[in-house]
Amino acid sequence: MRSALAHRDFRIFWTGALVSNTGSWMQRVTVPAVLYELTRSASWVGFAGFVQFLPVVILSPVGGWLADRFPRRYVLFVSQAATALVATALWWGWVTGRAGPGFIVVSMALTGAAFGLSGPAWQAFVSDLVPPESLFSAVALNSAQFNASRAAGPALAGVVMGWWGPGWAFALNAISFAAVLAALLMVGVDARGGGASRPLGGFVEALRWTRRNRGVVATLVVVAALGLTGGPLIQLLVVFARDVFEVGDEAYGLLGASMGIGAVAVAPWLARTRAVSRSRLVLWGTVAHAASLVGLATTTDFAAGVAALLVAGASWLTLASALNTTIQVQVTDDVRGRVLALYLMVLTLAMPLGSLIQGAAVDAFGPRVPVATAGVLFAAVGIASNSTGLLASMDSGSAAAADGAHVSSRSS
C-alpha cells in the first residue's frame, strides 16, 4: 500500500488541515473554560456543545448534497472562509468585552452551521486526493492528523490561556484558517459535479442506499452510542479540572491534550494493522473507551485521570478509523457525500443530546456518576452489537452498486 502522503495534493491538504484543526481545538477547549468561569454552570457548557452541533444535524443533508453536486474544493473553501470570519468575530467580541455567554453560544452555533455544510465535503474530499489503492492510508492519516491537532490544540490553549488569556487562543484559531485556505488554493483537484439535483431527494436516496447496507447501518449504531456517551467528554473536562482535580489552566490543557496524545500514539499501529478486522477493532475500541470513561469517573488522582484520557483518545481513534473506513470502502462514489452526511448527522445529533443530558446530570449529581454511567452504557451497546452479528457486517468489502452489493476488499 502506497502512503497517501506520497501524493502532492493530499500532502498539501493534510498539512493545512493539521494547522487549522490545531487552532480549532484551541477554541474548543477555550470556550468551555471561559463559559464555566463566566457562569459556573455545567449546563451552560453542555448547552454550548448542543448549539454547536445542532446546526450540523439540520444542515448535513444539504452539506451532503453540496458534496455530491458541486466541486468539493470550492465547497470547502467557502465554508472555511466563513468559519474564519466567525472565529475572528469571537476574538473581537472577547477582547472588546462584548463576548458574554450569549455571544459565545451564537458564535458556536454559526461555527456548527458552517461545519454542517462542509463536513461531508471534507470527508469525501479525501477520496478525491488519492487513487483507490491509497484510500485506506488517506483515511488513517486524515484521522491521525485530526487527532494530532487534538493533542497539540488543547496543550497550546492551556499554555496560552495561562500566560496571555483566552483572547490570544481565539486569535490564534482565527489565524490558523489561513493554512487550510492556502492549501485548498494550491491543490490541483479537477472540478467535479453531478449527483442529485435537489437536497431532499438526494438525501432520501442516501437513506434508501444505507438501509440496504448492513455494514453502514452498523457504523451508525456505534457512532450514535459513541456520540451520546463519549462525545460530551471534551466539554466536561473543565469540570473535572476545576472541581475534581482542582488544577489550573496548564493542567486543564494537558487533560484535553491527553486524548489527542493517546490517539497519535496508537495511529502507527492502526496504519500497520492488516490482520485485525474492522469489527474486531470496533469491539476493542468500544470496550477500551468505556473503560476509560469509568476510570476517569472513579479517580481523584490527576495522573490517573491523564492515563484514562490517553486510553480514551487511543480508543476514539480506533473507533473513528474503523467506522470511517467502513463507509469509505463500502459506499459508492455517486452517494458518497450524502452517506457521509448521514454519518455526521447521526454523530452530531448524538453529541449535543449527550452534552445536554450529561451537563444537566453533572449539575445535579457531580461529574462522576454521569460519566461512569455513560461508560457502562457504551460497553453494553458494543457487546450487544457484537453478539447479534451486527459488527461482523462491517467487514464486507467495497460496494459494487447502489443496491448494496459487495465485492472483496482488504479489511482495515
C-alpha positions in Angstrom: 0.0 0.0 0.0 1.5 3.4 -1.0 1.3 6.1 1.6 -1.2 8.8 0.8 1.5 11.4 1.8 3.4 10.4 -1.4 0.7 12.3 -3.3 1.3 16.0 -3.6 -2.3 17.2 -3.2 -3.1 15.1 -0.2 0.2 16.1 1.4 -0.6 19.8 1.0 -4.2 19.5 2.2 -3.1 17.3 5.1 -0.6 19.9 6.3 -3.1 22.8 6.0 -5.7 20.8 7.8 -3.3 20.0 10.7 -2.6 23.6 11.3 -6.2 24.7 11.0 -7.6 21.9 13.2 -5.0 22.7 15.9 -6.4 26.2 16.1 -10.0 24.8 16.1 -9.1 22.5 19.1 -7.6 25.5 20.9 -11.0 27.2 20.6 -12.9 24.0 21.6 -11.2 23.8 25.0 -11.1 27.6 25.5 -14.8 28.1 25.0 -15.9 25.6 27.8 -13.3 27.2 30.1 -14.5 30.8 29.7 -18.1 29.8 29.8 -17.6 27.9 33.1 -15.7 30.8 34.5 -18.5 33.2 33.5 -21.4 31.1 34.6 -20.1 28.4 37.0 -22.6 26.1 35.3 -22.0 22.8 33.6 -25.4 23.2 31.9 -24.2 26.3 30.1 -21.1 24.3 29.0 -23.4 21.5 27.8 -25.7 24.0 26.1 -22.8 25.5 24.1 -22.0 22.0 22.9 -25.6 21.4 21.9 -25.9 24.6 19.9 -22.6 23.9 18.1 -23.7 20.5 16.9 -27.4 21.0 16.4 -26.9 23.0 13.1 -24.7 20.1 11.8 -27.7 17.8 12.2 -30.0 20.2 10.4 -27.7 21.2 7.6 -25.8 17.9 7.0 -28.3 16.7 4.3 -27.6 20.0 2.5 -23.9 19.5 3.0 -24.0 16.0 1.6 -25.9 17.3 -1.4 -23.3 20.0 -1.9 -20.5 17.5 -1.7 -22.0 15.3 -4.4 -23.4 18.2 -6.6 -20.6 20.8 -6.7 -16.7 20.7 -6.7 -15.8 19.7 -3.1 -12.8 22.0 -3.1 -15.0 25.1 -3.7 -17.5 24.0 -1.1 -14.6 23.7 1.4 -13.0 27.0 0.6 -16.2 29.0 1.0 -17.2 27.2 4.2 -13.7 27.6 5.8 -13.6 31.3 4.9 -16.9 31.8 6.6 -15.7 29.9 9.7 -12.6 32.1 9.8 -14.9 35.2 9.9 -16.8 33.7 12.8 -13.6 32.9 14.7 -12.4 36.5 14.1 -15.7 37.9 15.4 -15.4 35.7 18.5 -11.8 37.1 19.1 -13.0 40.6 18.6 -16.0 40.1 20.9 -13.8 38.8 23.7 -11.1 41.4 23.6 -13.7 44.2 23.5 -15.7 42.8 26.4 -18.8 42.1 24.3 -18.5 38.3 24.4 -20.8 37.2 27.2 -22.3 33.7 27.3 -25.0 34.6 24.7 -22.4 36.0 22.2 -20.2 32.9 22.7 -23.1 30.5 22.2 -24.2 32.3 18.9 -20.6 32.0 17.7 -20.7 28.3 18.3 -24.0 27.9 16.5 -22.6 29.7 13.4 -19.4 27.5 13.6 -21.6 24.5 13.7 -23.7 25.7 10.7 -20.5 26.1 8.6 -19.4 22.6 9.6 -22.7 21.1 8.7 -22.4 22.5 5.2 -18.8 21.4 4.8 -18.3 18.3 6.9 -19.5 15.8 4.2 -17.3 17.5 1.6 -14.3 17.4 3.9 -14.7 13.6 4.4 -15.4 12.9 0.8 -12.6 15.1 -0.4 -10.1 12.6 0.9 -11.1 10.2 -1.9 -10.5 12.9 -4.5 -6.9 13.5 -3.5 -5.6 9.9 -3.8 -6.0 6.9 -6.0 -8.1 4.0 -4.7 -5.1 1.9 -3.7 -4.1 4.7 -1.2 -7.5 5.3 0.2 -7.0 3.3 3.4 -3.8 5.2 4.1 -5.5 8.5 3.4 -8.4 7.8 5.8 -5.9 6.7 8.5 -3.7 9.7 8.0 -6.6 12.0 8.0 -7.8 10.6 11.3 -4.2 10.9 12.6 -4.0 14.5 11.5 -7.2 15.3 13.3 -6.0 13.7 16.5 -2.5 15.2 16.3 -4.3 18.6 16.3 -6.4 17.3 19.2 -3.2 16.7 21.1 -1.5 20.0 20.2 -4.5 22.3 20.3 -5.6 21.8 24.0 -2.0 21.8 25.2 -1.3 25.1 23.4 -4.6 26.5 24.6 -3.7 25.7 28.2 -0.4 27.5 27.9 -1.8 30.5 26.0 -4.7 30.9 28.4 -2.4 30.6 31.4 0.1 33.1 30.1 -1.8 35.6 27.9 -5.5 34.8 28.4 -8.4 33.4 26.2 -8.2 36.3 23.7 -4.9 35.0 22.3 -6.3 31.5 22.0 -9.2 32.8 20.0 -6.9 34.9 17.8 -4.6 32.0 17.0 -7.6 30.0 15.9 -8.7 32.7 13.5 -5.2 33.0 12.1 -4.9 29.2 11.6 -7.6 29.1 8.9 -5.1 30.8 6.6 -3.3 27.4 6.3 -6.2 25.4 5.1 -7.4 28.2 2.8 -4.0 28.3 1.2 -3.9 24.5 0.9 -7.2 24.5 -0.9 -5.9 27.1 -3.4 -2.8 25.0 -4.1 -4.3 21.6 -4.7 -4.9 20.6 -8.3 -8.1 18.5 -7.9 -10.2 18.6 -11.1 -13.6 20.2 -10.8 -16.4 17.8 -10.5 -20.2 18.0 -10.1 -23.3 16.0 -10.7 -25.3 14.0 -8.2 -28.8 14.6 -7.1 -30.4 17.9 -8.3 -32.3 18.5 -5.0 -31.1 18.2 -1.5 -34.1 16.4 -0.1 -34.4 13.9 -2.9 -30.7 13.2 -2.8 -30.9 12.6 1.0 -33.8 10.2 0.6 -31.8 8.3 -2.0 -28.9 8.0 0.5 -31.2 6.8 3.2 -32.5 4.0 0.9 -29.0 3.1 0.0 -27.9 2.9 3.6 -30.9 0.8 4.7 -29.8 -1.9 2.2 -26.2 -1.9 3.5 -26.0 -3.6 6.9 -22.3 -2.6 7.4 -23.1 1.1 7.1 -26.1 0.6 9.4 -23.7 -0.9 12.0 -21.4 2.2 11.8 -24.4 4.4 12.5 -25.5 2.4 15.6 -22.0 2.5 17.1 -21.3 6.2 16.2 -24.7 7.2 17.8 -23.8 5.4 21.0 -20.3 7.0 20.9 -21.7 10.5 20.4 -24.2 10.1 23.3 -21.8 8.6 25.8 -18.2 9.7 24.9 -18.8 12.8 22.8 -19.5 15.2 25.7 -16.3 14.3 27.5 -14.2 17.1 26.0 -16.9 19.6 27.2 -16.8 18.2 30.7 -13.1 18.1 31.2 -13.2 21.7 32.6 -15.5 20.4 35.3 -13.1 17.6 36.2 -10.1 20.1 36.1 -11.8 22.7 38.3 -13.9 20.6 40.7 -12.4 17.1 40.8 -8.6 17.6 40.3 -8.6 21.3 41.3 -5.9 22.3 38.8 -5.2 25.4 36.7 -5.2 26.3 33.0 -2.0 24.5 32.1 -3.1 21.2 33.7 -6.5 21.6 32.1 -4.8 21.9 28.7 -2.9 18.7 29.5 -6.2 16.9 30.2 -7.5 17.9 26.8 -4.2 17.1 25.1 -4.0 13.7 26.6 -6.8 12.4 24.4 -5.0 13.6 21.3 -1.7 12.2 22.5 -3.3 8.8 23.1 -4.7 8.9 19.5 -1.4 9.8 18.0 0.3 7.1 19.9 -2.0 4.4 18.5 -2.0 5.7 14.9 1.1 3.9 13.7 -0.2 0.6 15.0 -3.5 1.2 13.2 -1.8 2.1 10.0 0.1 -1.2 10.0 -2.7 -3.4 11.1 -4.0 -5.8 8.4 -4.9 -9.0 10.3 -7.5 -7.4 12.6 -10.9 -7.0 11.1 -12.9 -3.7 11.4 -15.5 -5.4 13.5 -12.8 -6.6 16.0 -11.3 -3.1 16.1 -14.7 -1.6 16.9 -15.3 -4.1 19.6 -11.9 -3.5 21.2 -12.3 0.2 20.8 -15.8 0.2 22.4 -14.7 -1.7 25.5 -11.5 0.4 25.9 -13.4 3.7 25.6 -16.0 2.6 28.0 -13.3 1.6 30.5 -11.6 4.9 30.1 -14.8 6.8 31.0 -15.3 4.6 34.1 -11.7 5.1 35.0 -11.8 8.9 34.8 -15.1 9.0 36.8 -13.7 6.9 39.6 -10.4 8.6 40.3 -9.4 11.7 42.1 -5.7 11.4 41.1 -4.7 13.8 38.3 -2.1 11.3 36.9 -4.7 8.5 36.8 -7.1 10.9 35.0 -4.5 11.7 32.4 -3.9 7.9 31.9 -7.6 7.3 31.5 -7.8 10.1 28.9 -4.8 8.6 27.0 -6.8 5.4 26.6 -9.9 7.5 25.7 -8.0 9.1 22.8 -6.5 5.9 21.6 -9.8 4.1 21.6 -11.6 7.0 20.0 -9.1 7.0 17.0 -9.5 3.2 16.8 -13.3 3.6 16.5 -13.1 6.6 14.2 -10.7 4.9 11.8 -12.7 1.6 11.6 -16.0 3.3 11.3 -14.9 5.9 8.7 -13.0 3.3 6.7 -16.1 1.0 6.6 -18.2 3.7 5.0 -15.4 4.8 2.6 -14.8 1.2 1.5 -18.5 0.1 1.2 -20.1 3.3 -0.3 -20.3 4.0 -4.0 -19.0 7.4 -5.2 -22.3 8.7 -6.5 -23.7 8.8 -3.0 -20.5 9.1 -1.0 -21.1 12.7 0.2 -24.7 12.1 1.2 -24.0 8.8 3.1 -21.1 10.6 4.9 -23.5 13.4 5.7 -25.8 10.8 7.3 -22.9 9.5 9.3 -22.0 13.0 10.5 -25.7 13.8 11.2 -26.1 10.8 13.5 -22.8 11.6 15.3 -23.6 15.3 15.7 -27.2 14.7 16.8 -25.9 12.3 19.5 -23.2 14.6 20.7 -25.3 17.6 21.6 -28.0 15.4 23.1 -25.3 13.8 25.2 -23.9 17.2 26.1 -27.3 18.4 27.3 -28.1 15.2 29.2 -24.7 14.9 30.8 -24.3 18.6 31.5 -27.6 18.6 33.4 -26.7 15.4 35.2 -23.3 16.8 36.3 -25.1 19.9 37.7 -27.4 17.6 39.7 -25.0 14.8 40.7 -21.5 15.9 40.0 -19.3 14.6 37.2 -18.6 11.1 38.5 -21.9 9.3 38.3 -23.0 10.6 34.8 -19.6 9.8 33.2 -19.3 6.3 34.7 -22.9 5.5 33.7 -22.1 6.7 30.1 -19.1 4.2 30.1 -21.2 1.3 31.2 -23.9 2.0 28.6 -21.4 2.3 25.8 -19.9 -1.0 26.7 -23.3 -2.6 26.7 -24.0 -1.3 23.2 -20.8 -2.6 21.8 -21.1 -6.1 23.4 -24.8 -6.4 22.2 -23.9 -5.3 18.7 -21.1 -7.9 18.5 -23.3 -10.7 19.9 -26.0 -10.1 17.4 -23.6 -10.2 14.5 -24.2 -6.5 13.5 -20.5 -5.6 13.9 -19.5 -8.5 11.6 -21.2 -6.8 8.6 -18.6 -4.1 8.8 -16.0 -6.5 7.4 -17.7 -6.6 3.9 -15.7 -5.2 1.0 -16.3 -2.2 -1.3 -19.8 -1.5 -2.6 -20.3 -2.5 -6.2 -23.5 -0.7 -6.8 -26.1 1.4 -5.0 -28.2 -1.7 -4.3 -25.7 -2.7 -1.6 -23.9 -5.5 -3.4 -20.3 -6.0 -2.3 -17.0 -7.3 -3.7 -14.0 -8.5 -1.8 -11.7 -5.9 -0.2 -9.0 -5.8 2.4 -10.0 -5.2 5.9 -8.6 -2.3 8.0 
